[in-house]
């Protein structure tokens, strides 16, 4: 057997840097947390965990003061903000090649250019890149790229931008680049595939083309390793994937085979050496093929005890021959098949992305243990149990429940498998969301993030994009107020091929408002009271939303006191009690009142002050025929010019000034017209000058004064 190991197999620069940084952090702090596995290799992660680097799956598992290492793939911006909010010490081990992509999309998004990411939608690296884009799409094939370029945001853009996942397939990205250049001459295409990755893929293609079999070493969750395996399968019919030497089955190879060995970027050199050493040492002791066949033939066949003890088989051969062909053989055969199924199930190898069914064995605050009936112990982290971050595990499942989930990560060394019920529910929910769209059904979701184009709402675990124009938030107001809020929305577009769902909050709000408006118009009547919200104001009044309809409160109906404008009393957003003064169903107009009789200052005045009382008043306005004085807020009285002084004066201004406080006597109260006559002279001592009495025509002059002047003494 000839074994050839690719020169570029194993750790790349970014992975080596991340592992080295992790060990430096451990030397400095003694321990740390990694947000997700630092690299996609269970053996390395386990080794680092034993040294003190414990991986966590979500920021919620952290506490203030924790030292957190960002893995080589990088993390979404939202997770970085969560770490800052918690108060963690963050050490960023993001691969420099990945960080370069972050810088590219940040800069291009800032220019308003849409971004196309060629890679795997759910890969941690792609999630981190997309979180830094305003408008983006993730594609994996040239066909998907062509469909995306038909969308308005991309076909109308002058300079769409395309980047690739660093571990992407170089040949696939080249095809995408050629299509992109044909579809848009001004497209900006960045070569972001890692140089080490490109070299490793090229060597894998060359080595597999001249080998009888290929061994690809790397973590099952590693996209880089998966890509190498796919490339090898193009040129070699036998490709074996292993994570370590223990998984390698040498019976798959013959003594004369030419075997090539390559490894993903997350595979350390010691694992590659172990695999190479096992193949080099153990193949010398391999049993010849003929001997192996003999061993197989000599393997004892399981005998059925019932058949051995059955005497009827000897006494009645003819009858037993018939029955053995029909019924008796069926019993043992079924038992043997059942046993084989049990054995197969117990040694079954689980793979990432596989759907499994198990029984809930235990529930804790951090995870749900699942009995899968095989050698692996399954567990579902709380973060992967439900799309609702506030849901409690004990409220979702019970011990003994049957549960379905996706396999997320298999750890054969520890015999554990991480599962996700949330991901499986998301897959099922695509059909449900499509039905919501068809039925125009209103759904609820939580607003999880905001970007330049709108907000993202989590509905049944799926990301629903709501454009800014459909959020119901005015253009001049930030959409931040929607974050973490539960909202109602209508699904307007579902494209499962592009993993795109679009919704509208505004459509639901409009229909709800319309329904409330119709209910109000059906029940409205003069005098009916409503609780409303002040929406806007003008110089002549305030518009109040009473639940689907805006009514107007005229400035004269806002306060009993004299005000210049509605904002003297009200503010936009205030919740106030109003009542209907008048309405017109045909013109859809409603006049509302805000001031009430209980607050009527005239009632307060007449209940406390009577004719003949002496009171202190404040001069508020001077007129040629007298002065208006405020008795209490909202009630003014007139001091006629003849009642200002004990001698003749030409104008009230000779004695009085606005704002001055004086003592007066109440000489008359007109209940019908809400008018009050006051007198300063009545409180003065001394004779009344001759000829100073009011002439018969003087009261008429006051009554014939302009409307705005005669209106002053009233309660308005």
Residue pairs with C-beta under 8 A, 6 or more apart in sequence:
1 253
1 254
1 255
1 256
1 257
1 259
1 279
1 283
2 257
2 258
2 259
3 259
3 261
3 276
3 279
3 280
4 207
4 211
4 258
4 259
4 260
4 261
5 260
5 261
5 262
5 272
5 276
6 200
6 203
6 204
6 207
6 260
6 261
6 262
6 263
7 203
8 196
8 199
8 200
8 203
9 200
9 203
9 217
9 261
9 262
9 263
9 267
9 272
10 263
10 265
10 267
10 268
10 269
10 272
11 19
11 265
11 266
11 267
11 268
11 269
12 194
12 196
12 197
12 200
12 265
13 95
13 96
13 196
14 72
14 95
14 96
14 97
14 98
14 166
14 194
14 265
15 39
15 72
15 95
15 265
15 266
17 72
17 93
17 95
17 96
18 38
18 39
18 69
18 71
18 72
18 93
18 95
19 38
19 39
19 44
19 48
21 69
21 91
21 93
22 32
22 34
22 38
22 48
22 53
22 69
22 93
23 48
23 51
25 32
25 53
25 67
25 69
25 91
26 32
26 48
26 51
26 52
26 53
29 67
30 52
31 52
31 53
31 54
31 67
32 52
32 53
32 54
32 66
32 67
32 68
32 69
32 91
33 53
33 54
33 55
33 56
33 61
33 62
33 66
33 67
33 68
33 69
33 88
34 48
34 53
34 54
34 55
34 56
34 68
34 69
34 71
35 55
35 56
35 59
35 68
35 69
35 70
35 71
35 75
35 79
35 83
36 55
36 56
36 57
36 71
36 73
36 75
36 124
37 45
37 55
37 71
37 221
37 409
38 44
38 45
38 48
38 53
38 55
38 69
38 71
38 72
38 93
39 45
39 71
39 72
39 219
39 266
40 218
40 219
40 221
40 222
40 223
40 224
40 225
40 264
40 266
41 218
41 219
41 222
41 243
41 264
41 266
41 267
41 268
42 219
42 243
42 409
42 411
42 412
42 413
42 414
43 243
43 244
43 268
43 271
43 413
44 266
44 268
45 55
46 411
46 413
46 414
49 55
53 69
56 62
57 381
57 383
57 384
58 381
58 383
59 79
59 82
59 83
59 86
60 383
60 389
61 366
62 68
62 83
62 86
62 88
63 86
64 86
64 87
64 88
65 87
65 88
65 89
66 86
66 88
66 89
67 88
67 89
67 91
68 83
68 88
68 89
68 90
68 91
69 91
69 93
70 80
70 90
70 91
70 92
70 93
70 94
71 93
71 94
71 124
72 93
72 94
72 95
72 98
73 94
73 95
73 98
73 123
73 124
73 125
73 128
74 94
74 95
74 98
74 99
74 102
74 124
74 125
74 128
74 129
75 94
75 124
75 127
75 128
76 127
76 128
76 130
76 131
77 128
77 131
77 132
78 131
78 448
78 449
80 90
83 90
84 90
94 102
94 128
95 166
95 194
97 166
97 192
97 194
98 125
98 128
98 129
98 166
100 192
101 129
101 163
101 166
101 190
101 192
102 128
102 129
102 132
104 161
104 163
104 190
104 192
105 115
105 129
105 132
105 133
105 136
105 161
105 163
106 132
108 115
108 159
108 161
108 188
109 115
109 132
109 133
109 134
109 135
109 136
109 452
111 159
112 134
113 157
113 159
113 160
113 161
113 188
114 134
114 135
114 136
114 137
114 153
114 154
114 157
114 160
114 161
115 130
115 133
115 135
115 136
115 137
115 160
115 161
115 162
115 163
116 136
116 137
116 138
116 139
116 145
116 148
116 154
116 160
116 161
116 162
116 163
116 180
117 126
117 129
117 130
117 133
117 136
117 137
117 138
117 139
117 162
117 163
117 164
117 165
118 138
118 139
118 140
118 145
118 162
118 163
118 164
118 165
118 168
118 172
118 173
118 176
119 125
119 126
119 129
119 138
119 140
119 164
119 165
119 168
119 223
120 126
120 138
120 140
120 165
120 223
121 138
121 140
121 499
123 165
123 223
125 165
125 166
125 167
125 223
126 138
126 165
129 163
129 165
130 136
130 138
134 451
134 452
134 453
135 153
135 452
135 453
137 148
137 151
137 154
137 498
137 500
138 499
139 145
139 148
139 176
140 172
141 172
141 176
142 172
142 175
142 176
142 179
144 497
144 498
145 176
145 179
145 180
146 179
146 183
147 497
147 498
148 154
148 498
149 155
149 160
149 180
149 183
149 184
154 160
155 183
157 184
158 186
159 186
159 187
159 188
160 180
160 184
160 187
160 188
161 187
161 188
161 189
161 190
162 176
162 177
162 180
162 187
162 188
162 189
162 190
163 190
163 192
164 173
164 176
164 190
164 191
164 192
164 193
165 192
165 193
165 223
166 192
166 193
166 194
166 197
167 193
167 194
167 197
167 223
167 224
167 227
167 265
168 193
168 197
168 227
169 201
169 227
169 230
169 231
170 193
170 197
170 198
170 201
170 202
173 193
177 189
180 187
180 189
181 187
181 189
194 265
196 265
197 224
197 227
197 265
200 224
200 228
200 262
200 265
201 227
201 228
201 231
203 262
204 214
204 216
204 228
204 231
204 232
204 260
204 262
205 231
205 232
205 234
205 235
207 214
207 260
207 262
208 214
208 231
208 232
208 234
208 235
208 236
208 239
208 260
209 235
209 236
210 258
210 260
211 236
211 258
211 259
211 260
212 236
212 238
212 254
212 257
212 258
212 259
213 236
213 238
213 239
213 240
213 252
213 253
213 257
213 258
213 259
213 260
214 232
214 236
214 238
214 239
214 240
214 259
214 260
214 261
214 262
215 240
215 242
215 248
215 259
215 260
215 261
215 262
215 275
215 279
216 225
216 228
216 229
216 232
216 239
216 240
216 241
216 242
216 262
216 263
216 264
217 225
217 241
217 242
217 243
217 244
217 261
217 262
217 263
217 264
217 267
217 271
217 272
217 275
218 224
218 225
218 228
218 241
218 243
218 263
218 264
218 265
218 266
218 267
219 225
219 243
219 264
219 266
219 267
220 241
220 243
220 351
220 352
220 409
220 410
221 352
221 408
221 409
222 264
222 265
222 266
224 264
224 265
224 266
225 241
225 263
225 264
225 266
225 267
228 262
228 263
228 264
229 239
229 241
232 239
232 260
232 262
233 239
236 260
238 252
240 248
240 249
240 252
242 248
242 275
243 271
243 412
244 271
244 274
244 275
244 413
245 271
245 274
245 275
245 277
245 278
247 412
248 275
248 278
248 279
250 278
250 279
250 282
250 283
250 286
251 292
253 259
253 279
253 283
254 289
255 283
255 286
259 279
261 272
261 275
261 276
261 279
263 271
263 272
287 295
302 336
304 332
304 335
304 336
306 331
306 332
307 313
307 332
310 328
312 319
312 320
313 320
313 324
320 328
345 373
345 374
346 373
346 374
346 375
347 374
347 375
348 374
348 375
350 356
350 372
350 374
350 376
350 407
350 410
350 417
351 407
351 410
352 407
352 408
352 409
352 410
353 406
353 407
354 406
354 407
355 404
355 405
355 406
355 407
355 424
356 372
356 378
356 404
356 405
356 406
356 407
356 419
357 372
357 402
357 403
357 404
358 370
358 371
358 372
358 373
358 378
358 402
358 403
358 405
358 419
359 370
359 371
359 373
359 400
359 401
359 402
359 403
360 368
360 369
360 370
360 371
360 397
360 398
360 399
360 400
360 401
360 402
360 403
361 369
361 370
361 371
361 399
362 368
362 369
362 399
363 369
363 393
363 394
363 397
363 398
363 399
364 393
365 382
365 393
366 381
366 382
367 379
367 380
367 381
367 382
367 393
368 379
368 380
368 382
368 385
368 393
368 397
368 403
369 377
369 378
369 379
370 378
370 379
370 380
370 403
370 405
370 419
371 377
371 378
372 378
372 417
375 415
376 410
376 415
376 416
376 417
377 415
377 416
377 417
378 405
378 416
378 417
378 418
378 419
379 416
379 417
379 418
379 419
380 403
380 405
380 418
380 419
380 420
380 421
381 418
382 393
383 422
384 408
384 418
384 419
384 420
384 421
384 422
384 423
385 391
385 393
385 396
385 397
385 421
385 422
386 396
386 421
386 422
386 425
386 461
387 422
387 425
387 426
387 458
387 460
387 461
387 462
388 446
389 446
397 403
403 421
404 421
404 424
405 419
405 420
405 421
405 423
405 424
406 419
406 420
406 421
406 423
406 424
406 427
407 417
407 418
407 419
408 417
408 418
408 419
408 420
408 423
409 417
409 418
410 417
410 418
411 417
411 418
422 461
423 461
425 460
425 461
426 460
426 461
426 462
429 459
429 460
429 461
429 462
430 462
430 494
430 496
432 460
433 443
433 459
433 460
433 462
433 464
433 491
433 494
433 501
434 494
434 496
435 441
436 443
436 491
437 491
437 492
437 493
437 494
440 490
441 490
441 491
442 488
442 489
442 490
442 508
443 459
443 460
443 488
443 489
443 490
443 491
443 503
444 459
444 486
444 487
444 488
444 489
445 457
445 458
445 459
445 460
445 464
445 486
445 487
445 489
445 503
446 457
446 458
446 484
446 485
446 486
446 487
447 455
447 456
447 457
447 482
447 483
447 484
447 485
447 487
448 456
448 457
448 458
448 463
448 483
448 484
449 455
449 456
449 483
450 456
450 479
450 480
450 482
450 483
453 465
453 467
453 468
454 465
454 466
454 467
454 468
454 469
454 470
454 471
454 479
455 465
455 466
455 468
455 471
455 479
455 482
455 483
456 463
456 464
456 465
456 466
457 463
457 464
457 465
457 466
457 487
457 489
457 503
457 505
458 464
459 489
459 491
459 501
459 503
462 501
463 501
464 489
464 491
464 501
464 502
464 503
465 500
465 501
465 502
465 503
466 489
466 502
466 503
466 504
466 505
467 502
467 504
468 475
468 479
469 506
470 492
470 503
470 504
470 505
470 506
470 507
471 479
471 482
471 505
471 506
472 505
472 506
472 509
473 479
473 481
473 482
487 505
488 505
488 508
488 509
488 512
489 503
489 504
489 505
489 507
489 508
490 503
490 504
490 507
490 508
491 501
491 502
491 503
492 502
492 503
492 504
492 507
493 500
493 501
493 502
494 500
494 501
494 502
495 501
512 548
513 548
514 548
515 548
516 547
516 548
516 549
517 547
517 548
517 549
518 548
519 548
520 530
520 546
520 547
520 548
520 549
521 549
521 585
521 588
524 580
524 583
524 585
524 590
525 580
526 580
526 581
526 582
526 583
527 579
527 580
528 579
528 580
529 577
529 578
529 579
530 546
530 547
530 577
530 578
530 579
530 580
530 592
531 546
531 575
531 576
531 577
531 578
532 544
532 545
532 546
532 547
532 551
532 575
532 576
532 578
532 592
533 544
533 545
533 573
533 574
533 575
533 576
534 542
534 543
534 544
534 570
534 571
534 572
534 573
534 574
534 576
535 543
535 544
535 545
535 550
535 572
536 542
536 543
536 572
537 543
537 565
537 566
537 567
537 570
537 572
538 566
539 555
539 565
539 566
540 554
540 555
541 552
541 553
541 554
541 555
541 557
541 558
541 566
542 552
542 553
542 555
542 558
542 566
542 570
543 550
543 551
543 552
543 553
544 550
544 551
544 552
544 553
544 576
544 578
544 592
546 578
546 590
546 592
549 588
549 590
550 590
551 578
551 580
551 583
551 589
551 590
551 591
551 592
552 589
552 590
552 591
552 592
553 566
553 578
553 591
553 592
553 593
553 594
554 591
555 563
555 565
555 566
556 716
557 581
557 591
557 592
557 593
557 594
557 595
558 566
558 569
558 570
558 594
558 595
559 568
559 569
559 594
559 595
559 634
560 595
560 599
560 600
560 601
560 602
560 633
560 634
560 715
560 716
561 601
561 633
561 634
562 634
562 716
563 569
570 576
570 594
576 594
577 594
578 592
578 593
578 594
579 592
579 593
579 596
580 590
580 591
580 592
580 593
581 591
581 592
581 593
582 590
582 591
583 589
583 590
583 591
584 590
597 603
600 634
600 715
601 632
601 633
601 634
601 635
601 715
602 634
602 635
602 674
602 715
604 632
604 635
605 631
605 632
605 635
605 676
606 669
606 671
609 615
609 631
609 666
610 666
610 669
611 666
611 667
611 668
611 669
612 665
612 666
612 667
613 665
613 666
614 663
614 664
614 665
614 666
614 683
615 631
615 663
615 664
615 666
616 661
616 662
616 663
616 664
617 629
617 630
617 631
617 637
617 661
617 662
617 663
617 664
617 678
618 629
618 630
618 659
618 660
618 661
619 627
619 628
619 629
619 656
619 657
619 658
619 659
619 660
619 661
619 662
620 628
620 629
620 630
620 636
620 658
620 659
620 712
621 627
621 628
621 658
621 712
622 628
622 651
622 652
622 653
622 656
622 657
622 658
623 652
623 705
623 709
624 641
624 651
624 652
625 640
625 641
625 698
625 701
625 702
625 705
626 638
626 639
626 640
626 641
626 643
626 644
626 652
626 702
627 638
627 639
627 641
627 644
627 652
627 656
628 636
628 637
628 638
628 639
628 712
628 713
629 636
629 637
629 638
629 639
629 662
629 664
629 678
630 636
631 637
631 676
631 678
634 715
635 676
635 715
636 676
636 712
636 713
636 714
637 664
637 666
637 675
637 676
637 677
637 678
637 713
638 675
638 676
638 677
638 678
638 702
638 713
639 652
639 656
639 664
639 678
639 679
639 680
640 677
640 679
640 694
640 698
640 702
641 649
641 651
641 652
642 681
642 692
642 693
642 694
642 698
643 667
643 677
643 678
643 679
643 680
643 681
643 682
644 652
644 655
644 656
644 680
644 681
645 655
645 680
645 681
645 684
646 681
646 684
646 686
646 688
646 689
647 689
647 692
648 689
648 691
648 692
649 655
656 662
662 680
663 680
663 683
664 678
664 679
664 680
664 683
665 678
665 679
665 680
665 682
665 683
666 676
666 677
666 678
667 677
667 678
667 679
667 682
668 675
668 676
668 677
669 675
669 676
669 677
670 676
670 677
673 714
674 713
674 714
674 715
675 713
675 714
676 713
681 688
702 710
703 710
